[in-house]
């Protein structure tokens, strides 16, 4: 909104506190995908809770799956 001079958190109310990757759809910047966490926990990362998708530029999120794969490591 202002060239990155200030930030507003958009993922604070989800179950995961860690984000491993973010992708914005080139066809629609309102569609955002987030891969949460990592498959293994360490001092620099935390367990994930799957892959999330937002269709309203991060206002709301839906867990799209992979909870078990990420949290169980397999």
Buried (B, 14 or more C-beta within 10 A) or exposed (E): EEEEEEEEEBBEEBEBEBBBEEEBEEEEEEBBBBBBBBBEBEEEBBBBBBBBBBBEEBEEBEBEEBBEEBBEEE
